[in-house]
Amino acid sequence: MASKNWHPEFIKYTEFIASHPNYKNLPIERGQDGSLNWVVANKNSAIRQGRMKWCEEKAKEFGFEIKPGVYAKVMRKIHPTGEKVCQVCGRKISIFYHYPTAHLIDKIEKKFGKRFYNTTHISEIWDNLIESGNTESELVSFFLGCVGADKSYNGKIDKQSIIDFLEDASRNSNKKILSPGAMSNFPDRFDGFHTYNLCCRSTQDTGRHADNMKSYTKDRRAYEYWSDGNIHAANMFMGSSFFKGTSADHIGPISLGFVHDPRYLQPMDKGDNSTKRDRLTIGDLEKILEVESRTGIYPMSWYSKIVWEYIKKNYKLHPEKVATIYRDMLKQSMFNFMFILGQIIHRTQNGKDYLINCFLEQNAKYFDYAYEFDEKGNIIEQSPRHFTGRNSDEMQRYFRIAINSVDDYNAKENRNLTSSLDQDDFRRLAEICEMINNGDPYASVKSKIESLVTAEENAIIERCA
C-alpha cells in the first residue's frame, strides 16, 4: 500500500473516518510523516489483533453472533455515511450491494434495450428506465423476477423497498444480481473495506476488467462528456418507439465533443453501433452539416467549437484527414477540457460548485419539459413536466454524474493521451484556481476558463494545420 499514491479525497476520507466517534478506540497508528497507517497486513501484528478484538466486542453490543462474516456486518453497520471514497480515483461509492452484476446488465439490455455501467447505482438505473417510459409496475415485476421473488414477495411496492429487498437478497443469498461498491476487508483496512472501489477494481484487481469497460448507457455518457444540446429531449427520443429494434446512434460521437440532441440521433443496427465508437467519417461529417443546415441546431459542444469550425472550413480540401487528423484534434480538445476540469476540482475547495454554476446549470431548462418528436428527432410538441419525488432530483443526478466522471475520464484516457497545456497555460490555470479559492464572481471565473479552453483549441489547430 505504501507504494501506491493516495487520492486527496481518499486522504480526507481516512481522516474523517479515523476521527469519527463510531470508530473510537479502534487501533490505528500514524507513520513518521503523520499519515495514517490505514492498512495492516501482518497477521501477527498487535494492531491487527486489537482491531479484531474491538470488532468482536462491537458485534456483542449489537447482538451479532461471532461467526464468519461478522466483521463485515459490524463495519457496514457502523459506517457513518454508507459511502466510501476510492483510494485510486477519489470517487465516492456505496458500500452496499447497489451496483448491477454483468448478468443483470445483460438482462436489462435484453428487456429494456439499455446498457449501463457496472458502477451505476441501482437507484439511478431505476430512474433512467422510468424516464425512458417504463412503468413502476414493470420494473417491480422485472427486478423481483430476477431474484425469483415475483410471486412470493409480499413487501411494499415502491422503489426504495424493492431496492432494499434486492440488496438483502444479493448480500445474503445466492441471488446475486447486485454487487457491493466496496468489498469487505477487515481487519486489514481500518474502515473494513478494500481501499479501491468497484470503479477501479478492474485496474487494481486482476480478472475484473471486462465488465467495467463494456457496460454503458448512452444518455449517461452525455452527462459524462459535459455535452451541449437539449440533453433531456435526446434522452427521451432515445427511449422512444422510433428506435425499437435498433440502437440510437449519435451521428457525431459525443466522446469527440458533439452535442447530445435529438436532431443528431439516428437509428443504427446494434452491432454496427457497438463498433462505431468514436470514429468519424466524411459521411458522418456531411450528415452533421446537413442536420445543422436543416435545423439550425449547432452540432458541437462549446469547448471544441473552434476546432470544429476549422474542420468545417478545411475538410473538402483534405477529406483524407477526417478519420485521422481531424478526429484526433477533437479527441485532444476533449482531453484538454476534461484535464482542465480535473485540475480545477482537485486544486480548489469550491471548484465543483463553480463548474456546476458556470457550465451545467444552464441545461436545467431542458428538464422542465416533456417532448414529442417526429422520426428525425424534431420536437413537434413540448409541455411542462409534472415533477414528483421520483424525478425531482434529476438535476442533482446530472450534476453528480458529470462531476464524478471527470476523474473517471482522466484515469482511463491518460493511458493514451496527455494534455497539451504548456507552461503559460498552467500559469493561467493556477490563476483560475486562485480566483475560485478567493471567491471571485462566477462570471469572471467562467470567462477565464473559456479563454483558456479557446487558447488550447487554437494551439491544437496550429500544431495540426
Phi and psi in degrees as a GROMACS rama.xvg file:
@    title "Ramachandran Plot"
@    xaxis  label "Phi"
@    yaxis  label "Psi"
@TYPE xy
-63.8051  -25.3142  ALA-2
-82.4427  -9.42336  SER-3
-94.9434  148.875  LYS-4
-83.0386  134.817  ASN-5
-92.4097  130.371  TRP-6
-65.7086  141.653  HIS-7
-53.9613  -37.1197  PRO-8
-68.3385  -32.6868  GLU-9
-69.2703  -38.2602  PHE-10
-61.087  -43.065  ILE-11
-60.2483  -41.4723  LYS-12
-61.9477  -44.54  TYR-13
-63.149  -39.5119  THR-14
-66.6602  -39.7523  GLU-15
-62.5343  -47.0329  PHE-16
-66.8308  -46.1584  ILE-17
-62.2923  -28.3029  ALA-18
-96.7237  -0.921144  SER-19
-77.4174  139.776  HIS-20
-61.0051  -22.9227  PRO-21
-61.6378  -21.1593  ASN-22
-111.191  18.3555  TYR-23
-56.135  129.723  LYS-24
74.9141  3.19458  ASN-25
-74.0262  121.034  LEU-26
-61.0293  133.203  PRO-27
-160.369  147.395  ILE-28
-123.903  167.133  GLU-29
-111.221  148.035  ARG-30
-79.0293  -179.491  GLY-31
-63.2263  -27.1954  GLN-32
-85.5113  1.67512  ASP-33
91.2529  -7.13898  GLY-34
-78.6277  153.767  SER-35
-72.8164  135.559  LEU-36
-83.5367  77.4259  ASN-37
-64.2898  -38.9129  TRP-38
-103.75  132.209  VAL-39
-126.852  102.781  VAL-40
-92.9348  -21.3949  ALA-41
-69.3655  113.014  ASN-42
-64.804  -19.7513  LYS-43
-100.828  2.73465  ASN-44
-70.1409  149.327  SER-45
-64.8806  -35.2353  ALA-46
-61.9251  -45.5936  ILE-47
-64.6061  -43.9544  ARG-48
-63.6798  -37.9911  GLN-49
-65.1431  -37.3153  GLY-50
-63.6787  -43.6273  ARG-51
-62.2867  -44.4893  MET-52
-62.3983  -42.8279  LYS-53
-60.5863  -45.6396  TRP-54
-66.4664  -37.9405  CYS-55
-67.0551  -34.9831  GLU-56
-65.6149  -39.7  GLU-57
-62.6998  -41.3524  LYS-58
-58.8632  -41.7551  ALA-59
-63.9421  -39.3545  LYS-60
-58.9904  -39.2304  GLU-61
-84.5363  -7.42677  PHE-62
80.4744  22.7443  GLY-63
-87.5957  138.028  PHE-64
-71.2043  136.728  GLU-65
-78.3304  100.071  ILE-66
-155.32  170.476  LYS-67
-51.9747  133.513  PRO-68
98.0528  -9.54364  GLY-69
-69.727  -33.4851  VAL-70
-60.9355  -46.7178  TYR-71
-62.1011  -39.6267  ALA-72
-62.6146  -43.5846  LYS-73
-66.1264  -47.4747  VAL-74
-68.7635  -30.1679  MET-75
-66.9472  -42.5129  ARG-76
-65.3168  -39.3987  LYS-77
-87.4838  -9.30566  ILE-78
-60.6417  126.573  HIS-79
-71.5724  -22.9421  PRO-80
-121.241  -20.0759  THR-81
76.5724  4.67527  GLY-82
-129.504  138.856  GLU-83
-120.736  141.471  LYS-84
-86.1347  137.835  VAL-85
-77.8827  132.144  CYS-86
-65.4209  -27.0383  GLN-87
-84.659  -52.4931  VAL-88
-111.44  -11.3363  CYS-89
84.2921  5.47672  GLY-90
-78.1348  142.447  ARG-91
-94.6848  134.213  LYS-92
-146.962  152.958  ILE-93
-67.6197  143.119  SER-94
-84.7545  -6.9789  ILE-95
-92.4589  173.467  PHE-96
-77.7451  83.1323  TYR-97
-124.973  10.3947  HIS-98
-127.253  139.576  TYR-99
-70.0639  138.675  PRO-100
-75.17  167.604  THR-101
-58.9297  -36.6709  ALA-102
-63.2285  -44.6717  HIS-103
-67.8513  -38.5353  LEU-104
-57.5403  -43.812  ILE-105
-64.9606  -41.7661  ASP-106
-65.5713  -39.828  LYS-107
-63.8227  -43.3963  ILE-108
-63.5138  -40.976  GLU-109
-65.6969  -38.0811  LYS-110
-82.4253  -43.5776  LYS-111
-115.103  -5.88154  PHE-112
73.9219  19.9878  GLY-113
-126.106  144.002  LYS-114
-124.55  132.448  ARG-115
-116.06  157.992  PHE-116
-62.5923  150.07  TYR-117
-76.9992  -1.11817  ASN-118
-105.048  10.0756  THR-119
-83.5193  123.135  THR-120
-60.7389  141.54  HIS-121
-57.7479  -30.7018  ILE-122
-64.6686  -40.2198  SER-123
-68.918  -38.0963  GLU-124
-60.7061  -45.6044  ILE-125
-57.2732  -51.1027  TRP-126
-61.5541  -40.8891  ASP-127
-63.1139  -42.0614  ASN-128
-68.3526  -35.3157  LEU-129
-65.2792  -45.2399  ILE-130
-61.4589  -25.9298  GLU-131
-83.8346  2.97215  SER-132
104.877  2.95467  GLY-133
-83.304  149.356  ASN-134
-88.5205  159.144  THR-135
-63.1303  -37.6672  GLU-136
-65.4614  -34.1264  SER-137
-64.6849  -40.9711  GLU-138
-69.0961  -41.4766  LEU-139
-58.0724  -48.8503  VAL-140
-61.9599  -42.3035  SER-141
-64.956  -51.9681  PHE-142
-68.5401  -39.1284  PHE-143
-64.8014  -36.3604  LEU-144
-63.6365  -31.0461  GLY-145
-64.9197  -24.8126  CYS-146
-111.567  13.8865  VAL-147
69.1966  26.8201  GLY-148
-117.944  15.6343  ALA-149
-64.1074  -24.2154  ASP-150
-105.44  -23.4341  LYS-151
-95.9487  -17.7472  SER-152
-66.7061  131.906  TYR-153
-130.961  22.7655  ASN-154
-89.5208  -167.673  GLY-155
-68.4862  144.347  LYS-156
-102.043  76.0688  ILE-157
-145.56  163.654  ASP-158
-52.7549  -53.6206  LYS-159
-65.764  -39.1194  GLN-160
-64.3457  -40.7515  SER-161
-66.5042  -42.4464  ILE-162
-62.3747  -43.3672  ILE-163
-60.4051  -39.4634  ASP-164
-66.0006  -43.7807  PHE-165
-64.9547  -38.6157  LEU-166
-62.3654  -45.6955  GLU-167
-65.0368  -42.0104  ASP-168
-64.1923  -38.9969  ALA-169
-70.9887  -32.2615  SER-170
-83.869  -33.9415  ARG-171
-114.099  3.11921  ASN-172
-139.099  -172.829  SER-173
-91.9652  11.1447  ASN-174
-89.7403  62.22  LYS-175
-87.5684  82.2069  LYS-176
-94.4439  -11.2381  ILE-177
-122.882  149.685  LEU-178
-116.121  155.65  SER-179
-77.5725  148.927  PRO-180
-70.7925  -26.3454  GLY-181
-140.558  132.82  ALA-182
-83.1893  144.393  MET-183
-65.7097  142.218  SER-184
-159.804  55.5481  ASN-185
-104.551  141.315  PHE-186
-95.1644  9.53686  PRO-187
-58.4232  -45.86  ASP-188
-101.386  138.653  ARG-189
-56.9873  -44.3725  PHE-190
-82.8139  -7.34867  ASP-191
93.3998  10.5284  GLY-192
-135.641  148.69  PHE-193
-53.7581  145.649  HIS-194
-67.4372  -33.8011  THR-195
-91.9342  145.029  TYR-196
-96.3283  -178.696  ASN-197
-55.4686  -35.7306  LEU-198
-59.1616  -30.3628  CYS-199
-118.468  11.0903  CYS-200
-63.2789  -31.1404  ARG-201
-65.964  -28.7362  SER-202
-97.0339  -18.2283  THR-203
-104.043  -17.1412  GLN-204
-127.261  113.79  ASP-205
-61.2761  144.034  THR-206
87.4328  4.83488  GLY-207
-123.002  40.5079  ARG-208
-94.8609  -41.4611  HIS-209
-64.8537  -44.0886  ALA-210
-60.1044  -41.4739  ASP-211
-66.7888  -28.7997  ASN-212
-84.7829  -30.0285  MET-213
-97.4525  -13.1022  LYS-214
-93.9716  121.006  SER-215
-158.98  164.081  TYR-216
-133.209  134.887  THR-217
-68.0557  -35.1975  LYS-218
-67.9511  -35.5108  ASP-219
-62.7654  -38.3458  ARG-220
-62.0891  -31.5159  ARG-221
-64.6926  -37.8402  ALA-222
-63.8768  -40.3728  TYR-223
-65.9914  -32.6931  GLU-224
-94.3343  9.52223  TYR-225
53.8866  43.2952  TRP-226
-70.5399  142.804  SER-227
-81.3778  178.884  ASP-228
106.342  171.389  GLY-229
-79.566  85.2992  ASN-230
-67.738  -33.3529  ILE-231
-72.2906  -40.6018  HIS-232
-62.4433  -39.8883  ALA-233
-62.7399  -41.0085  ALA-234
-59.5827  -45.1885  ASN-235
-64.7194  -42.7147  MET-236
-64.2437  -38.4477  PHE-237
-61.8342  -31.5447  MET-238
-92.3839  7.7505  GLY-239
-85.0831  171.984  SER-240
-69.3146  -15.1083  SER-241
-61.6772  -22.6872  PHE-242
-108.809  17.0592  PHE-243
-61.0638  126.609  LYS-244
81.6296  -2.047  GLY-245
-130.893  -175.303  THR-246
-117.21  144.022  SER-247
-80.4602  120.291  ALA-248
-110.056  133.537  ASP-249
-77.2763  120.358  HIS-250
-57.8987  -44.1824  ILE-251
-105.075  118.088  GLY-252
-56.9885  129.714  PRO-253
-67.3493  -21.691  ILE-254
-70.372  -12.2827  SER-255
-102.007  5.02144  LEU-256
102.476  -1.60467  GLY-257
-70.1568  158.203  PHE-258
-74.6264  157.719  VAL-259
-103.092  95.838  HIS-260
-146.312  142.579  ASP-261
-60.6234  -29.192  PRO-262
-67.1114  -20.6535  ARG-263
-107.168  26.7578  TYR-264
-112.612  144.975  LEU-265
-142.608  150.5  GLN-266
-72.302  143.368  PRO-267
-149.893  146.107  MET-268
-55.6512  137.405  ASP-269
-58.2161  -36.872  LYS-270
-66.856  -41.3248  GLY-271
-65.6775  -39.0766  ASP-272
-65.0673  -38.1782  ASN-273
-68.0271  -23.0998  SER-274
-95.137  -15.0229  THR-275
-68.6661  -48.8392  LYS-276
51.363  -122.208  ARG-277
-106.089  28.5153  ASP-278
-73.2982  150.482  ARG-279
-134.73  122.374  LEU-280
-113.122  165.549  THR-281
-65.7729  -29.9631  ILE-282
-64.2843  -42.961  GLY-283
-60.4758  -45.9127  ASP-284
-60.0235  -42.8268  LEU-285
-70.8037  -32.5058  GLU-286
-63.6166  -42.4082  LYS-287
-60.7518  -44.96  ILE-288
-65.7619  -34.2975  LEU-289
-65.7005  -43.432  GLU-290
-64.4185  -42.2366  VAL-291
-61.7661  -42.8461  GLU-292
-64.8915  -38.6073  SER-293
-76.9481  -35.1265  ARG-294
-108.42  -23.1684  THR-295
77.8007  6.29763  GLY-296
-88.0758  123.318  ILE-297
-70.3507  135.341  TYR-298
-87.5188  -13.1985  PRO-299
-116.513  141.112  MET-300
-66.8553  154.044  SER-301
-57.0362  -33.3929  TRP-302
-75.6862  -5.45344  TYR-303
-128.972  18.0124  SER-304
-61.5108  -42.7757  LYS-305
-67.0735  -42.0547  ILE-306
-62.1743  -42.5555  VAL-307
-61.6389  -43.7413  TRP-308
-62.6882  -36.9636  GLU-309
-63.335  -44.039  TYR-310
-62.6309  -43.0303  ILE-311
-57.8102  -39.2837  LYS-312
-76.0115  -21.5632  LYS-313
-118.088  -9.05372  ASN-314
-67.0835  -29.1266  TYR-315
-70.7203  -30.5549  LYS-316
-75.4766  -30.2617  LEU-317
-133.703  65.5688  HIS-318
-61.5741  -25.1773  PRO-319
-69.0688  -15.1593  GLU-320
-87.8833  -13.093  LYS-321
-58.4229  -50.2556  VAL-322
-79.1521  -10.2358  ALA-323
-120.83  -81.6804  THR-324
-63.499  -46.9287  ILE-325
-67.8951  -40.2647  TYR-326
-61.214  -43.096  ARG-327
-66.8592  -32.0055  ASP-328
-62.6795  -43.8828  MET-329
-66.5179  -38.2459  LEU-330
-62.7719  -43.2246  LYS-331
-66.7123  -38.2205  GLN-332
-62.4678  -42.7502  SER-333
-62.2275  -44.7352  MET-334
-62.8283  -44.5296  PHE-335
-59.6039  -42.0754  ASN-336
-62.0815  -47.9404  PHE-337
-67.2903  -33.1964  MET-338
-64.1582  -43.8217  PHE-339
-61.7123  -44.837  ILE-340
-58.9658  -43.6995  LEU-341
-62.6107  -41.3699  GLY-342
-63.5455  -41.0635  GLN-343
-63.919  -43.4665  ILE-344
-62.5727  -41.8072  ILE-345
-93.7911  -9.49687  HIS-346
-108.108  6.9348  ARG-347
-135.894  160.937  THR-348
-79.9926  -38.0751  GLN-349
-119.161  23.3984  ASN-350
-58.4258  -37.8039  GLY-351
-61.0788  -44.9839  LYS-352
-61.8281  -41.5474  ASP-353
-63.4273  -44.5825  TYR-354
-66.1318  -39.6911  LEU-355
-62.2522  -47.652  ILE-356
-64.432  -40.8879  ASN-357
-78.2215  -34.2078  CYS-358
-128.707  -14.184  PHE-359
-109.537  -39.1502  LEU-360
-61.8356  -24.4659  GLU-361
-63.8792  -18.3772  GLN-362
-88.4947  -1.76295  ASN-363
-59.8434  -33.3501  ALA-364
-59.9522  -29.7106  LYS-365
-68.5667  -27.5206  TYR-366
-80.6956  -5.38854  PHE-367
-78.4149  -10.3435  ASP-368
-128.27  154.992  TYR-369
-103.341  147.545  ALA-370
-126.699  152.249  TYR-371
-123.175  150.004  GLU-372
-132.022  160.839  PHE-373
-95.6531  -176.249  ASP-374
-69.0802  -14.777  GLU-375
-98.0157  6.80409  LYS-376
86.4615  2.90063  GLY-377
-68.8563  137.907  ASN-378
-80.7639  114.798  ILE-379
-99.0269  -15.0212  ILE-380
-160.011  141.826  GLU-381
-137.634  144.659  GLN-382
-140.054  148.249  SER-383
-58.4726  139.109  PRO-384
-82.8008  149.348  ARG-385
-93.9364  115.137  HIS-386
-89.8987  133.486  PHE-387
-121.658  179  THR-388
-60.0913  -27.1536  GLY-389
-70.8941  -37.1644  ARG-390
-114.956  4.41226  ASN-391
-69.5968  -22.2374  SER-392
-98.5327  20.5362  ASP-393
-59.7644  -43.4261  GLU-394
-66.6957  -38.5958  MET-395
-63.2903  -36.9903  GLN-396
-62.8969  -44.2179  ARG-397
-58.7386  -47.7329  TYR-398
-61.7105  -44.4949  PHE-399
-62.3545  -45.5291  ARG-400
-63.6364  -44.8159  ILE-401
-61.1012  -46.5641  ALA-402
-66.6657  -47.7607  ILE-403
-61.5593  -30.9276  ASN-404
-74.3242  -17.2622  SER-405
-61.1169  -47.1453  VAL-406
-64.4718  -41.8924  ASP-407
-59.3463  -45.0073  ASP-408
-62.0589  -49.8755  TYR-409
-63.6242  -36.7242  ASN-410
-66.2547  -36.1188  ALA-411
-85.0889  -45.7131  LYS-412
-75.2287  -24.1306  GLU-413
-71.0112  -1.64033  ASN-414
-72.7313  -26.871  ARG-415
-116.346  -18.3554  ASN-416
-130.442  156.126  LEU-417
-131.387  156.075  THR-418
-66.3252  149.394  SER-419
-103.534  21.7447  SER-420
-68.495  137.248  LEU-421
-99.6514  -174.196  ASP-422
-60.0262  -40.6229  GLN-423
-66.3348  -37.1586  ASP-424
-63.2413  -41.9867  ASP-425
-65.9214  -33.0152  PHE-426
-64.3281  -43.7075  ARG-427
-65.4791  -37.4361  ARG-428
-64.9265  -39.93  LEU-429
-63.1477  -37.2901  ALA-430
-64.0587  -40.4353  GLU-431
-62.061  -45.5549  ILE-432
-62.4323  -38.456  CYS-433
-65.5442  -40.3253  GLU-434
-60.0472  -42.2479  MET-435
-65.4083  -45.3241  ILE-436
-64.6129  -26.576  ASN-437
-85.0499  -6.34277  ASN-438
77.9966  27.9317  GLY-439
-62.9018  159.751  ASP-440
-58.1749  146.948  PRO-441
-55.577  -44.7126  TYR-442
-60.8254  -38.9627  ALA-443
-66.5343  -43.058  SER-444
-66.0081  -43.2644  VAL-445
-58.8939  -43.4587  LYS-446
-61.0711  -40.6301  SER-447
-66.9166  -40.9263  LYS-448
-64.0527  -45.8046  ILE-449
-60.5558  -38.6214  GLU-450
-64.9087  -41.0476  SER-451
-65.7404  -43.9916  LEU-452
-62.2984  -41.4737  VAL-453
-60.4115  -43.9482  THR-454
-60.7262  -39.4471  ALA-455
-66.188  -39.7076  GLU-456
-62.6688  -45.5166  GLU-457
-62.8518  -36.0833  ASN-458
-65.9236  -38.5028  ALA-459
-61.3234  -43.8719  ILE-460
-63.6444  -42.8185  ILE-461
-61.8323  -39.3408  GLU-462
-71.3166  -32.0443  ARG-463
-101.063  -12.9121  CYS-464
